[in-house]
């Protein structure tokens, strides 16, 4: 099977058929939608579809004209197809075996995204360890509001673009020159992009060492014509010298060109006065999403759009109608008994910390349910995760962990969630939260229903599993 490099132009894309292995994945689905929007013939398979998970998503894809197959290799029919599969897909997967036998070209998700992105006249790349999807959604909304008709590639459903006809709107196909996309450092693929505008919100440990991250993010800034960077993040600020031109933002730093004062946080919203120190102007910012981390996300998006030619005033106005992303502090509802359920993508220490800080800024007990997104990640970041859960939550709060999500494979499953509970108990001591390990997710739901009381906020956290949203909705119904 041959590898395809970044020599495809957007005009070539509809010339031959594509097959996506794992088409329902958060990174694959928006790419498939964008390719289809270019007029390409796109088919795919997904293990989740075969297992009966999120059937409504696959029914929607079929209604759009995507041809879906079981993940048994039957969808690979000839050498003219290009197989799109993540680098992590094993060689034993039937599609990979068949594609190899036919000699089909193969692209990773990142290679295809970089090809599409680099072919666009004006690429805006959103980088950083945390907040990328939200900044991408915010920037895309600003550019749309400003009449730029952008194409947007996101890893999460953007509620501003979702509708009954497009319930899984993690992508938008526009006719304008701008292509707004989050770019990933975890697999090193950030090196493939050549943006006009690069955004760097924060740099912290997640998948790689800080030394590797500094190299990747420094090069990323160096490739862009203009970079928007967060001066409040020490690692990000230290990379400023790599940029050719800068738009800077921050809350604490008085050197930031775009800043914020008079910050007022509500349980589901945030207001601030935005300062543009370059011309001395100030603007009233109203966000419909809560938390100081979302103020940073908003500043990043305003700086990005401004670097792309949108006025700060227009960007601030657009964000007043931004309603957030699915599974990013997504309030599912409040039960008749007064228990609120929140669906959240928090899965690494930084993201979990931001979510818990937003919850703890307001009164009420927190019940934090966490489903780890794999045994490998849990092993790598378990200590940091336990420390966050132990220190961000108080003695009245409760953390409940089920077993990590597991869809098959050969990963070492000897160390799971019970270890995290032990670490939380050790880190928290007498002032830490209660911590419980309940292996089955369904049993966790029963336990939450048993202990929840009026005024509690239940947050459902985890990644790489679309059924967590269904779990959160079912939990609300039981409460």
MARGUTOR-51978 format. One record per residue (C-alpha): x, y negated, z negated; residue in three letters; residue number from 1. Coordinates in nm, 2 decimals. Layout:
<<X, Y, Z>, "ALA", NUM>;
...
This chain:
<<0.00, 0.00, 0.00>, "UNK", 1>;
<<0.15, -0.33, 0.10>, "UNK", 2>;
<<0.15, -0.65, -0.11>, "UNK", 3>;
<<0.00, -0.97, 0.03>, "UNK", 4>;
<<0.19, -1.29, -0.06>, "UNK", 5>;
<<0.07, -1.64, -0.05>, "UNK", 6>;
<<0.07, -1.67, 0.33>, "UNK", 7>;
<<-0.31, -1.66, 0.37>, "UNK", 8>;
<<-0.48, -1.99, 0.45>, "UNK", 9>;
<<-0.84, -2.05, 0.35>, "UNK", 10>;
<<-0.94, -2.02, 0.72>, "UNK", 11>;
<<-0.81, -1.66, 0.73>, "UNK", 12>;
<<-1.02, -1.54, 0.44>, "UNK", 13>;
<<-1.34, -1.45, 0.62>, "UNK", 14>;
<<-1.15, -1.27, 0.89>, "UNK", 15>;
<<-1.13, -0.93, 0.71>, "UNK", 16>;
<<-1.31, -0.75, 0.43>, "UNK", 17>;
<<-1.22, -0.77, 0.06>, "UNK", 18>;
<<-1.27, -0.51, -0.22>, "UNK", 19>;
<<-1.26, -0.61, -0.58>, "UNK", 20>;
<<-1.18, -0.35, -0.84>, "UNK", 21>;
<<-1.35, -0.47, -1.16>, "UNK", 22>;
<<-1.56, -0.73, -0.98>, "UNK", 23>;
<<-1.76, -0.82, -1.29>, "UNK", 24>;
<<-1.46, -0.92, -1.50>, "UNK", 25>;
<<-1.43, -1.28, -1.62>, "UNK", 26>;
<<-1.13, -1.35, -1.39>, "UNK", 27>;
<<-1.26, -1.15, -1.09>, "UNK", 28>;
<<-1.62, -1.26, -1.06>, "UNK", 29>;
<<-1.55, -1.63, -0.99>, "UNK", 30>;
<<-1.29, -1.54, -0.74>, "UNK", 31>;
<<-1.53, -1.31, -0.56>, "UNK", 32>;
<<-1.79, -1.59, -0.56>, "UNK", 33>;
<<-1.54, -1.84, -0.41>, "UNK", 34>;
<<-1.43, -1.60, -0.14>, "UNK", 35>;
<<-1.79, -1.52, -0.05>, "UNK", 36>;
<<-1.85, -1.90, -0.04>, "UNK", 37>;
<<-1.58, -1.92, 0.23>, "UNK", 38>;
<<-1.78, -1.67, 0.43>, "UNK", 39>;
<<-1.58, -1.36, 0.35>, "UNK", 40>;
<<-1.72, -1.01, 0.33>, "UNK", 41>;
<<-1.68, -0.90, -0.03>, "UNK", 42>;
<<-1.75, -0.56, -0.19>, "UNK", 43>;
<<-1.65, -0.42, -0.53>, "UNK", 44>;
<<-1.68, -0.17, -0.81>, "UNK", 45>;
<<-1.68, -0.20, -1.19>, "UNK", 46>;
<<-1.65, 0.05, -1.47>, "UNK", 47>;
<<-1.90, -0.16, -1.67>, "UNK", 48>;
<<-2.16, -0.11, -1.39>, "UNK", 49>;
<<-2.10, 0.26, -1.39>, "UNK", 50>;
<<-2.15, 0.27, -1.77>, "UNK", 51>;
<<-2.47, 0.07, -1.76>, "UNK", 52>;
<<-2.33, -0.25, -1.93>, "UNK", 53>;
<<-2.47, -0.59, -1.83>, "UNK", 54>;
<<-2.69, -0.46, -1.54>, "UNK", 55>;
<<-2.84, -0.80, -1.48>, "UNK", 56>;
<<-2.50, -0.93, -1.38>, "UNK", 57>;
<<-2.45, -0.67, -1.11>, "UNK", 58>;
<<-2.81, -0.70, -0.99>, "UNK", 59>;
<<-2.75, -1.07, -0.94>, "UNK", 60>;
<<-2.43, -1.00, -0.74>, "UNK", 61>;
<<-2.62, -0.76, -0.52>, "UNK", 62>;
<<-2.89, -1.02, -0.46>, "UNK", 63>;
<<-2.62, -1.25, -0.33>, "UNK", 64>;
<<-2.51, -0.99, -0.07>, "UNK", 65>;
<<-2.22, -0.83, -0.25>, "UNK", 66>;
<<-2.19, -0.46, -0.17>, "UNK", 67>;
<<-2.13, -0.27, -0.49>, "UNK", 68>;
<<-2.00, 0.09, -0.52>, "UNK", 69>;
<<-1.93, 0.33, -0.81>, "UNK", 70>;
<<-1.57, 0.32, -0.92>, "UNK", 71>;
<<-1.49, 0.65, -0.75>, "UNK", 72>;
<<-1.30, 0.52, -0.44>, "UNK", 73>;
<<-1.60, 0.55, -0.21>, "UNK", 74>;
<<-1.60, 0.17, -0.14>, "UNK", 75>;
<<-1.25, 0.19, 0.02>, "UNK", 76>;
<<-1.32, 0.28, 0.38>, "UNK", 77>;
<<-1.03, 0.16, 0.59>, "UNK", 78>;
<<-0.69, -0.01, 0.62>, "UNK", 79>;
<<-0.84, -0.34, 0.71>, "UNK", 80>;
<<-0.97, -0.40, 0.36>, "UNK", 81>;
<<-0.76, -0.60, 0.11>, "UNK", 82>;
<<-0.78, -0.45, -0.24>, "UNK", 83>;
<<-0.79, -0.71, -0.52>, "UNK", 84>;
<<-0.70, -0.55, -0.86>, "UNK", 85>;
<<-0.54, -0.69, -1.17>, "UNK", 86>;
<<-0.18, -0.60, -1.23>, "UNK", 87>;
<<-0.30, -0.39, -1.53>, "UNK", 88>;
<<-0.51, -0.15, -1.32>, "UNK", 89>;
<<-0.35, 0.19, -1.33>, "UNK", 90>;
<<-0.24, 0.37, -1.02>, "UNK", 91>;
<<-0.47, 0.66, -1.10>, "UNK", 92>;
<<-0.79, 0.45, -1.05>, "UNK", 93>;
<<-0.97, 0.60, -0.75>, "UNK", 94>;
<<-0.98, 0.27, -0.56>, "UNK", 95>;
<<-0.60, 0.23, -0.59>, "UNK", 96>;
<<-0.54, 0.59, -0.48>, "UNK", 97>;
<<-0.76, 0.55, -0.17>, "UNK", 98>;
<<-0.62, 0.21, -0.08>, "UNK", 99>;
<<-0.27, 0.35, -0.10>, "UNK", 100>;
<<-0.36, 0.64, 0.12>, "UNK", 101>;
<<-0.51, 0.40, 0.38>, "UNK", 102>;
<<-0.22, 0.15, 0.35>, "UNK", 103>;
<<-0.45, -0.13, 0.25>, "UNK", 104>;
<<-0.29, -0.46, 0.15>, "UNK", 105>;
<<-0.32, -0.53, -0.23>, "UNK", 106>;
<<-0.34, -0.86, -0.41>, "UNK", 107>;
<<-0.35, -0.93, -0.78>, "UNK", 108>;
<<-0.62, -1.16, -0.91>, "UNK", 109>;
<<-0.35, -1.42, -0.98>, "UNK", 110>;
<<-0.20, -1.40, -0.63>, "UNK", 111>;
<<-0.54, -1.45, -0.47>, "UNK", 112>;
<<-0.63, -1.74, -0.69>, "UNK", 113>;
<<-0.30, -1.91, -0.63>, "UNK", 114>;
<<-0.35, -1.86, -0.25>, "UNK", 115>;
<<-0.69, -2.02, -0.26>, "UNK", 116>;
<<-0.57, -2.30, -0.49>, "UNK", 117>;
<<-0.26, -2.38, -0.30>, "UNK", 118>;
<<-0.46, -2.39, 0.03>, "UNK", 119>;
<<-0.68, -2.67, -0.11>, "UNK", 120>;
<<-0.58, -3.03, -0.04>, "UNK", 121>;
<<-0.60, -3.14, -0.40>, "UNK", 122>;
<<-0.54, -2.89, -0.67>, "UNK", 123>;
<<-0.60, -2.97, -1.04>, "UNK", 124>;
<<-0.45, -2.69, -1.26>, "UNK", 125>;
<<-0.55, -2.66, -1.62>, "UNK", 126>;
<<-0.28, -2.49, -1.84>, "UNK", 127>;
<<-0.21, -2.43, -2.21>, "UNK", 128>;
<<-0.26, -2.16, -2.47>, "UNK", 129>;
<<-0.61, -2.26, -2.58>, "UNK", 130>;
<<-0.91, -2.45, -2.44>, "UNK", 131>;
<<-0.83, -2.40, -2.07>, "UNK", 132>;
<<-1.18, -2.28, -1.98>, "UNK", 133>;
<<-1.35, -2.57, -2.16>, "UNK", 134>;
<<-1.11, -2.83, -2.01>, "UNK", 135>;
<<-1.17, -2.67, -1.66>, "UNK", 136>;
<<-1.55, -2.70, -1.71>, "UNK", 137>;
<<-1.52, -3.06, -1.83>, "UNK", 138>;
<<-1.29, -3.16, -1.55>, "UNK", 139>;
<<-1.51, -2.99, -1.29>, "UNK", 140>;
<<-1.82, -3.16, -1.43>, "UNK", 141>;
<<-1.65, -3.50, -1.42>, "UNK", 142>;
<<-1.53, -3.45, -1.06>, "UNK", 143>;
<<-1.88, -3.33, -0.96>, "UNK", 144>;
<<-2.04, -3.63, -1.14>, "UNK", 145>;
<<-1.79, -3.86, -0.95>, "UNK", 146>;
<<-1.91, -3.72, -0.61>, "UNK", 147>;
<<-1.59, -3.53, -0.54>, "UNK", 148>;
<<-1.79, -3.20, -0.48>, "UNK", 149>;
<<-1.51, -2.98, -0.62>, "UNK", 150>;
<<-1.45, -2.61, -0.61>, "UNK", 151>;
<<-1.42, -2.48, -0.96>, "UNK", 152>;
<<-1.27, -2.16, -1.08>, "UNK", 153>;
<<-1.34, -2.08, -1.45>, "UNK", 154>;
<<-1.31, -1.78, -1.68>, "UNK", 155>;
<<-1.64, -1.86, -1.84>, "UNK", 156>;
<<-2.00, -1.94, -1.74>, "UNK", 157>;
<<-2.03, -2.32, -1.71>, "UNK", 158>;
<<-2.38, -2.41, -1.85>, "UNK", 159>;
<<-2.40, -2.73, -1.65>, "UNK", 160>;
<<-2.39, -2.52, -1.33>, "UNK", 161>;
<<-2.59, -2.23, -1.45>, "UNK", 162>;
<<-2.95, -2.19, -1.33>, "UNK", 163>;
<<-3.20, -1.91, -1.28>, "UNK", 164>;
<<-3.05, -1.85, -0.93>, "UNK", 165>;
<<-2.69, -1.86, -1.07>, "UNK", 166>;
<<-2.70, -1.72, -1.43>, "UNK", 167>;
<<-2.33, -1.63, -1.42>, "UNK", 168>;
<<-2.19, -1.96, -1.29>, "UNK", 169>;
<<-1.82, -1.92, -1.37>, "UNK", 170>;
<<-1.74, -2.07, -1.02>, "UNK", 171>;
<<-1.86, -2.35, -0.81>, "UNK", 172>;
<<-1.79, -2.36, -0.43>, "UNK", 173>;
<<-1.77, -2.72, -0.32>, "UNK", 174>;
<<-1.70, -2.89, 0.01>, "UNK", 175>;
<<-1.47, -3.16, -0.13>, "UNK", 176>;
<<-1.09, -3.17, -0.13>, "UNK", 177>;
<<-1.05, -3.09, -0.50>, "UNK", 178>;
<<-1.00, -2.74, -0.65>, "UNK", 179>;
<<-1.01, -2.73, -1.03>, "UNK", 180>;
<<-0.88, -2.41, -1.19>, "UNK", 181>;
<<-0.75, -2.28, -1.52>, "UNK", 182>;
<<-0.41, -2.11, -1.47>, "UNK", 183>;
<<-0.28, -1.83, -1.69>, "UNK", 184>;
<<0.06, -1.81, -1.85>, "UNK", 185>;
<<0.01, -1.47, -2.02>, "UNK", 186>;
<<0.11, -1.28, -1.71>, "UNK", 187>;
<<0.36, -1.54, -1.58>, "UNK", 188>;
<<0.14, -1.61, -1.28>, "UNK", 189>;
<<0.13, -1.98, -1.37>, "UNK", 190>;
<<0.46, -2.00, -1.17>, "UNK", 191>;
<<0.27, -1.94, -0.84>, "UNK", 192>;
<<0.07, -2.27, -0.84>, "UNK", 193>;
<<0.16, -2.59, -0.67>, "UNK", 194>;
<<-0.09, -2.85, -0.82>, "UNK", 195>;
<<-0.13, -3.21, -0.74>, "UNK", 196>;
<<-0.23, -3.26, -1.11>, "UNK", 197>;
<<-0.11, -3.03, -1.39>, "UNK", 198>;
<<-0.28, -3.04, -1.73>, "UNK", 199>;
<<-0.10, -2.91, -2.05>, "UNK", 200>;
<<-0.31, -2.92, -2.36>, "UNK", 201>;
<<-0.11, -2.71, -2.61>, "UNK", 202>;
<<0.16, -2.44, -2.63>, "UNK", 203>;
<<0.16, -2.17, -2.90>, "UNK", 204>;
<<0.23, -1.80, -2.94>, "UNK", 205>;
<<-0.02, -1.57, -2.77>, "UNK", 206>;
<<0.12, -1.33, -2.52>, "UNK", 207>;
<<0.48, -1.45, -2.47>, "UNK", 208>;
<<0.77, -1.59, -2.68>, "UNK", 209>;
<<0.80, -1.96, -2.72>, "UNK", 210>;
<<1.12, -1.96, -2.52>, "UNK", 211>;
<<0.94, -1.80, -2.22>, "UNK", 212>;
<<0.65, -2.03, -2.26>, "UNK", 213>;
<<0.87, -2.34, -2.26>, "UNK", 214>;
<<1.03, -2.22, -1.93>, "UNK", 215>;
<<0.70, -2.14, -1.77>, "UNK", 216>;
<<0.52, -2.46, -1.87>, "UNK", 217>;
<<0.82, -2.68, -1.80>, "UNK", 218>;
<<0.84, -2.55, -1.44>, "UNK", 219>;
<<0.46, -2.59, -1.41>, "UNK", 220>;
<<0.48, -2.96, -1.49>, "UNK", 221>;
<<0.78, -3.00, -1.26>, "UNK", 222>;
<<0.58, -2.86, -0.96>, "UNK", 223>;
<<0.30, -3.12, -1.00>, "UNK", 224>;
<<0.28, -3.48, -0.87>, "UNK", 225>;
<<0.12, -3.60, -1.19>, "UNK", 226>;
<<0.09, -3.43, -1.53>, "UNK", 227>;
<<-0.16, -3.49, -1.81>, "UNK", 228>;
<<-0.01, -3.39, -2.14>, "UNK", 229>;
<<-0.11, -3.39, -2.51>, "UNK", 230>;
<<0.14, -3.60, -2.71>, "UNK", 231>;
<<0.00, -3.46, -3.04>, "UNK", 232>;
<<0.12, -3.11, -2.97>, "UNK", 233>;
<<0.49, -3.10, -3.04>, "UNK", 234>;
<<0.57, -2.82, -2.79>, "UNK", 235>;
<<0.38, -2.99, -2.52>, "UNK", 236>;
<<0.52, -3.34, -2.58>, "UNK", 237>;
<<0.88, -3.19, -2.58>, "UNK", 238>;
<<0.82, -3.08, -2.21>, "UNK", 239>;
<<0.72, -3.43, -2.09>, "UNK", 240>;
<<1.06, -3.48, -1.94>, "UNK", 241>;
<<0.98, -3.21, -1.68>, "UNK", 242>;
<<0.70, -3.42, -1.53>, "UNK", 243>;
<<0.74, -3.64, -1.23>, "UNK", 244>;
<<0.46, -3.88, -1.35>, "UNK", 245>;
<<0.25, -3.88, -1.66>, "UNK", 246>;
<<-0.09, -3.95, -1.80>, "UNK", 247>;
<<-0.07, -3.89, -2.18>, "UNK", 248>;
<<-0.34, -3.83, -2.43>, "UNK", 249>;
<<-0.37, -3.77, -2.81>, "UNK", 250>;
<<-0.55, -3.87, -3.13>, "UNK", 251>;
<<-0.27, -3.90, -3.38>, "UNK", 252>;
<<0.00, -4.04, -3.14>, "UNK", 253>;
<<-0.01, -4.42, -3.09>, "UNK", 254>;
<<0.20, -4.37, -2.78>, "UNK", 255>;
<<-0.07, -4.18, -2.60>, "UNK", 256>;
<<-0.21, -4.38, -2.31>, "UNK", 257>;
<<-0.56, -4.23, -2.37>, "UNK", 258>;
<<-0.65, -4.20, -2.74>, "UNK", 259>;
<<-0.95, -4.18, -2.97>, "UNK", 260>;
<<-1.05, -4.35, -3.29>, "UNK", 261>;
<<-1.36, -4.36, -3.51>, "UNK", 262>;
<<-1.42, -3.99, -3.48>, "UNK", 263>;
<<-1.75, -3.86, -3.62>, "UNK", 264>;
<<-1.82, -3.49, -3.62>, "UNK", 265>;
<<-2.17, -3.35, -3.64>, "UNK", 266>;
<<-2.27, -2.98, -3.67>, "UNK", 267>;
<<-2.34, -2.96, -3.29>, "UNK", 268>;
<<-2.19, -3.28, -3.15>, "UNK", 269>;
<<-1.91, -3.54, -3.18>, "UNK", 270>;
<<-1.87, -3.91, -3.12>, "UNK", 271>;
<<-1.56, -4.12, -3.09>, "UNK", 272>;
<<-1.43, -4.45, -2.94>, "UNK", 273>;
<<-1.20, -4.37, -2.65>, "UNK", 274>;
<<-0.91, -4.61, -2.60>, "UNK", 275>;
<<-0.72, -4.67, -2.27>, "UNK", 276>;
<<-0.41, -4.84, -2.40>, "UNK", 277>;
<<-0.29, -4.91, -2.04>, "UNK", 278>;
<<-0.56, -5.18, -1.99>, "UNK", 279>;
<<-0.68, -5.23, -2.34>, "UNK", 280>;
<<-1.04, -5.10, -2.27>, "UNK", 281>;
<<-1.25, -4.90, -2.51>, "UNK", 282>;
<<-1.54, -4.66, -2.43>, "UNK", 283>;
<<-1.80, -4.49, -2.64>, "UNK", 284>;
<<-1.76, -4.11, -2.61>, "UNK", 285>;
<<-2.06, -3.88, -2.69>, "UNK", 286>;
<<-2.00, -3.51, -2.68>, "UNK", 287>;
<<-2.27, -3.25, -2.70>, "UNK", 288>;
<<-2.01, -2.99, -2.81>, "UNK", 289>;
<<-1.87, -2.99, -3.17>, "UNK", 290>;
<<-1.53, -2.97, -3.32>, "UNK", 291>;
<<-1.21, -3.17, -3.31>, "UNK", 292>;
<<-1.06, -2.92, -3.06>, "UNK", 293>;
<<-1.33, -3.02, -2.82>, "UNK", 294>;
<<-1.23, -3.39, -2.86>, "UNK", 295>;
<<-0.88, -3.28, -2.74>, "UNK", 296>;
<<-1.04, -3.08, -2.46>, "UNK", 297>;
<<-1.23, -3.40, -2.36>, "UNK", 298>;
<<-0.92, -3.62, -2.37>, "UNK", 299>;
<<-0.74, -3.36, -2.15>, "UNK", 300>;
<<-1.03, -3.36, -1.89>, "UNK", 301>;
<<-1.05, -3.74, -1.89>, "UNK", 302>;
<<-0.67, -3.76, -1.83>, "UNK", 303>;
<<-0.69, -3.50, -1.56>, "UNK", 304>;
<<-0.97, -3.66, -1.37>, "UNK", 305>;
<<-0.81, -4.00, -1.41>, "UNK", 306>;
<<-0.48, -3.86, -1.26>, "UNK", 307>;
<<-0.71, -3.75, -0.97>, "UNK", 308>;
<<-0.84, -4.10, -0.92>, "UNK", 309>;
<<-1.16, -4.10, -1.13>, "UNK", 310>;
<<-1.19, -4.41, -1.36>, "UNK", 311>;
<<-1.18, -4.35, -1.74>, "UNK", 312>;
<<-1.53, -4.51, -1.77>, "UNK", 313>;
<<-1.68, -4.27, -1.52>, "UNK", 314>;
<<-1.51, -3.97, -1.68>, "UNK", 315>;
<<-1.64, -4.07, -2.03>, "UNK", 316>;
<<-1.99, -4.12, -1.89>, "UNK", 317>;
<<-1.99, -3.78, -1.72>, "UNK", 318>;
<<-1.89, -3.60, -2.04>, "UNK", 319>;
<<-2.20, -3.73, -2.22>, "UNK", 320>;
<<-2.40, -3.48, -2.02>, "UNK", 321>;
<<-2.16, -3.19, -2.05>, "UNK", 322>;
<<-2.33, -2.90, -2.23>, "UNK", 323>;
<<-2.05, -2.65, -2.28>, "UNK", 324>;
<<-1.96, -2.30, -2.18>, "UNK", 325>;
<<-2.12, -1.97, -2.25>, "UNK", 326>;
<<-1.95, -1.80, -2.55>, "UNK", 327>;
<<-1.76, -2.12, -2.65>, "UNK", 328>;
<<-1.93, -2.21, -2.99>, "UNK", 329>;
<<-2.25, -2.12, -2.81>, "UNK", 330>;
<<-2.55, -2.16, -3.06>, "UNK", 331>;
<<-2.78, -1.87, -2.98>, "UNK", 332>;
<<-3.05, -2.00, -3.22>, "UNK", 333>;
<<-3.17, -2.02, -3.58>, "UNK", 334>;
<<-3.40, -1.75, -3.73>, "UNK", 335>;
<<-3.72, -1.83, -3.91>, "UNK", 336>;
<<-3.54, -1.77, -4.23>, "UNK", 337>;
<<-3.28, -2.03, -4.15>, "UNK", 338>;
<<-2.98, -1.82, -4.04>, "UNK", 339>;
<<-2.80, -1.96, -3.74>, "UNK", 340>;
<<-2.62, -1.73, -3.49>, "UNK", 341>;
<<-2.32, -1.86, -3.28>, "UNK", 342>;
<<-2.16, -1.66, -3.00>, "UNK", 343>;
<<-1.79, -1.74, -2.96>, "UNK", 344>;
<<-1.49, -1.63, -2.75>, "UNK", 345>;
<<-1.25, -1.67, -3.04>, "UNK", 346>;
<<-1.00, -1.38, -3.01>, "UNK", 347>;
<<-0.66, -1.51, -3.09>, "UNK", 348>;
<<-0.54, -1.70, -3.41>, "UNK", 349>;
<<-0.56, -2.04, -3.25>, "UNK", 350>;
<<-0.91, -2.00, -3.11>, "UNK", 351>;
<<-1.05, -1.83, -3.42>, "UNK", 352>;
<<-0.89, -2.11, -3.63>, "UNK", 353>;
<<-1.06, -2.39, -3.42>, "UNK", 354>;
<<-1.40, -2.21, -3.44>, "UNK", 355>;
<<-1.38, -2.16, -3.82>, "UNK", 356>;
<<-1.26, -2.52, -3.87>, "UNK", 357>;
<<-1.56, -2.65, -3.68>, "UNK", 358>;
<<-1.79, -2.43, -3.90>, "UNK", 359>;
<<-1.63, -2.53, -4.23>, "UNK", 360>;
<<-1.65, -2.90, -4.15>, "UNK", 361>;
<<-2.02, -2.87, -4.25>, "UNK", 362>;
<<-2.19, -2.70, -4.55>, "UNK", 363>;
<<-2.32, -2.35, -4.55>, "UNK", 364>;
<<-2.18, -2.00, -4.59>, "UNK", 365>;
<<-2.00, -1.84, -4.29>, "UNK", 366>;
<<-2.04, -1.47, -4.20>, "UNK", 367>;
<<-1.76, -1.41, -3.94>, "UNK", 368>;
<<-1.80, -1.10, -3.73>, "UNK", 369>;
<<-1.50, -1.01, -3.53>, "UNK", 370>;
<<-1.46, -0.75, -3.26>, "UNK", 371>;
<<-1.09, -0.72, -3.16>, "UNK", 372>;
<<-1.03, -0.72, -2.78>, "UNK", 373>;
<<-0.80, -0.42, -2.79>, "UNK", 374>;
<<-0.56, -0.22, -3.01>, "UNK", 375>;
<<-0.25, -0.37, -2.84>, "UNK", 376>;
<<-0.34, -0.74, -2.91>, "UNK", 377>;
<<-0.45, -0.65, -3.26>, "UNK", 378>;
<<-0.12, -0.49, -3.33>, "UNK", 379>;
<<0.07, -0.80, -3.19>, "UNK", 380>;
<<-0.12, -1.08, -3.36>, "UNK", 381>;
<<-0.28, -0.90, -3.66>, "UNK", 382>;
<<-0.08, -1.08, -3.93>, "UNK", 383>;
<<-0.15, -1.43, -3.78>, "UNK", 384>;
<<-0.52, -1.35, -3.73>, "UNK", 385>;
<<-0.56, -1.22, -4.09>, "UNK", 386>;
<<-0.39, -1.53, -4.22>, "UNK", 387>;
<<-0.63, -1.75, -4.03>, "UNK", 388>;
<<-0.94, -1.56, -4.16>, "UNK", 389>;
<<-0.80, -1.55, -4.51>, "UNK", 390>;
<<-0.72, -1.93, -4.53>, "UNK", 391>;
<<-0.99, -2.09, -4.32>, "UNK", 392>;
<<-1.27, -1.92, -4.50>, "UNK", 393>;
<<-1.36, -1.96, -4.87>, "UNK", 394>;
<<-1.46, -1.72, -5.15>, "UNK", 395>;
<<-1.83, -1.74, -5.06>, "UNK", 396>;
<<-1.77, -1.65, -4.69>, "UNK", 397>;
<<-1.76, -1.30, -4.55>, "UNK", 398>;
<<-1.55, -1.15, -4.26>, "UNK", 399>;
<<-1.67, -0.82, -4.10>, "UNK", 400>;
<<-1.46, -0.63, -3.85>, "UNK", 401>;
<<-1.56, -0.34, -3.64>, "UNK", 402>;
<<-1.33, -0.12, -3.44>, "UNK", 403>;
<<-1.15, -0.28, -3.14>, "UNK", 404>;
<<-1.32, -0.26, -2.80>, "UNK", 405>;
<<-1.19, 0.04, -2.61>, "UNK", 406>;
<<-1.28, 0.13, -2.25>, "UNK", 407>;
<<-1.04, 0.42, -2.21>, "UNK", 408>;
<<-0.67, 0.45, -2.14>, "UNK", 409>;
<<-0.36, 0.57, -2.33>, "UNK", 410>;
<<-0.31, 0.28, -2.58>, "UNK", 411>;
<<-0.19, 0.37, -2.93>, "UNK", 412>;
<<-0.50, 0.35, -3.15>, "UNK", 413>;
<<-0.34, 0.44, -3.49>, "UNK", 414>;
<<-0.36, 0.08, -3.63>, "UNK", 415>;
<<-0.70, -0.08, -3.61>, "UNK", 416>;
<<-0.93, -0.32, -3.79>, "UNK", 417>;
<<-0.89, -0.16, -4.13>, "UNK", 418>;
<<-0.53, -0.30, -4.14>, "UNK", 419>;
<<-0.66, -0.65, -4.08>, "UNK", 420>;
<<-0.91, -0.62, -4.37>, "UNK", 421>;
<<-0.62, -0.52, -4.60>, "UNK", 422>;
<<-0.41, -0.82, -4.48>, "UNK", 423>;
<<-0.70, -1.06, -4.53>, "UNK", 424>;
<<-0.75, -0.93, -4.89>, "UNK", 425>;
<<-0.37, -0.97, -4.95>, "UNK", 426>;
<<-0.35, -1.32, -4.79>, "UNK", 427>;
<<-0.67, -1.46, -4.94>, "UNK", 428>;
<<-0.63, -1.34, -5.30>, "UNK", 429>;
<<-0.90, -1.46, -5.54>, "UNK", 430>;
<<-0.99, -1.76, -5.33>, "UNK", 431>;
<<-1.01, -1.57, -5.00>, "UNK", 432>;
<<-1.33, -1.45, -4.83>, "UNK", 433>;
<<-1.49, -1.11, -4.87>, "UNK", 434>;
<<-1.36, -0.88, -4.60>, "UNK", 435>;
<<-1.52, -0.56, -4.48>, "UNK", 436>;
<<-1.43, -0.29, -4.22>, "UNK", 437>;
<<-1.74, -0.13, -4.07>, "UNK", 438>;
<<-1.63, 0.09, -3.77>, "UNK", 439>;
<<-1.95, 0.09, -3.57>, "UNK", 440>;
<<-2.07, -0.24, -3.42>, "UNK", 441>;
<<-2.43, -0.15, -3.47>, "UNK", 442>;
<<-2.37, -0.08, -3.84>, "UNK", 443>;
<<-2.20, -0.42, -3.86>, "UNK", 444>;
<<-2.53, -0.57, -3.74>, "UNK", 445>;
<<-2.73, -0.39, -4.01>, "UNK", 446>;
<<-2.48, -0.50, -4.27>, "UNK", 447>;
<<-2.51, -0.87, -4.16>, "UNK", 448>;
<<-2.89, -0.85, -4.16>, "UNK", 449>;
<<-2.86, -0.70, -4.52>, "UNK", 450>;
<<-2.65, -0.98, -4.66>, "UNK", 451>;
<<-2.76, -1.29, -4.46>, "UNK", 452>;
<<-2.95, -1.56, -4.65>, "UNK", 453>;
<<-3.10, -1.90, -4.55>, "UNK", 454>;
<<-2.85, -2.16, -4.45>, "UNK", 455>;
<<-2.58, -1.90, -4.34>, "UNK", 456>;
<<-2.40, -1.94, -4.01>, "UNK", 457>;
<<-2.32, -1.61, -3.85>, "UNK", 458>;
<<-2.04, -1.63, -3.58>, "UNK", 459>;
<<-1.99, -1.34, -3.34>, "UNK", 460>;
<<-1.63, -1.35, -3.21>, "UNK", 461>;
<<-1.44, -1.15, -2.96>, "UNK", 462>;
<<-1.33, -1.13, -2.59>, "UNK", 463>;
<<-1.33, -0.89, -2.29>, "UNK", 464>;
<<-1.68, -0.76, -2.37>, "UNK", 465>;
<<-1.99, -0.92, -2.21>, "UNK", 466>;
<<-2.22, -0.72, -2.44>, "UNK", 467>;
<<-2.12, -0.93, -2.74>, "UNK", 468>;
<<-2.37, -1.19, -2.61>, "UNK", 469>;
<<-2.64, -0.93, -2.61>, "UNK", 470>;
<<-2.53, -0.82, -2.96>, "UNK", 471>;
<<-2.56, -1.18, -3.08>, "UNK", 472>;
<<-2.91, -1.22, -2.93>, "UNK", 473>;
<<-3.03, -0.89, -3.08>, "UNK", 474>;
<<-2.88, -0.99, -3.42>, "UNK", 475>;
<<-3.08, -1.32, -3.41>, "UNK", 476>;
<<-3.40, -1.13, -3.33>, "UNK", 477>;
<<-3.34, -0.90, -3.63>, "UNK", 478>;
<<-3.27, -1.19, -3.86>, "UNK", 479>;
